[in-house]
Amino acid sequence: MTSDLTPATDPTHWVLSLSCPDRPGIVAAVAGLLASHGGNITESQQFGDPLTGLFFMRVQVESAAPRAVLSAALDTLAAEFAMTWRLDEAGRPMRTVVMVSTAAHCLHDLLFRRQSEGLPVDIVAVVSNHTTLAGVAEFYGIPFHHVPVTRGTKADAEARLLELVTELDVELVVLARYMQILSDDLCRALAGRVINIHHSFLPSFKGARPYAQAHDRGVKLIGATAHYVTGDLDEGPIIEQDVERVDHSKRVEDLVALGQDVERRALARAVRWHAEHRVLLDGHRTIVFR
């Protein structure tokens, strides 16, 4: 057994993501620190936001230095640059819970992509307020948790979700057409760790049967938005959006099918980019290093 201070025999591929007030010398300082620890940079992206004055950077680097050694050096650098940083092992599947209600398309897509396309998530549980999709989870060998939600049990249901997050060491919660509104307290507890997929139209249609509403108004574009969940309903920082052009010949059923496909695509990309540590928060916006 080795400790964090034992030198690694083989290089580890790390992902370093960071943000700090923009100023000269940040890139040189980061590159110099990594080089001094035997680091070989394999990918680097950066962006300075002129509106907020913040600098964002994502670096992939191979280094044989142990995590504890790199972390100590980064702590020292962070103090100098007022930097927020995160160091993760590249390619490590992110421990994820998927929450659903009765619509299966996004759940099927995430599970399939995880199995066949290397989507870098370890889906440790499917949680639902219904039992409709229990068979889907069973097919893929994923534990299924039925957590019913009513007006009177909402607080208990959210407490159970937080228990699962802690018990399963969950890093990401994906609302894959989970048709319940999360409380402000839960949004704060899981800030930056919950991704939702939302059908979005121009104009936006809320309430029951949104695709029928869209059809009735003769929309020409249907779309979907994947975003982080905040206490402001469907107004969290946007990670990805996608659209399909439609015309007068499309029936409501056609819009539903196209809409579900758009939702799948946008959600899968958002989950992948988050799991690959490519998304950094910039106030109400996101910086996505694709």
ABEGO torsion letter per residue (X at the ends): XBBAABBBABBBBBBBBBBBBBBBGAAAAAAAAAAAAGBBBABBBBBBBAAAGBBBBBBBBBBABBAAAAAAAAAAAAAAAGBBBBBBBBGBBBBBBBBBBABAAAAAAAAAAAAAAGBBBBBABBBBABAAAAAAAAAAGBBBBBBBBBAAAAAAAAAAAAAAAAAAGBABBBBBGBBBBBBAAAAAAABGABBBBBBBBOBBBBEBGAAAAAAAAGBABBBBBBBBBBABBGABBBABBBBBBBBAABBAAAAAAAAAAAAAAAAAAAAAAAAAGABBBBEABBBBBX
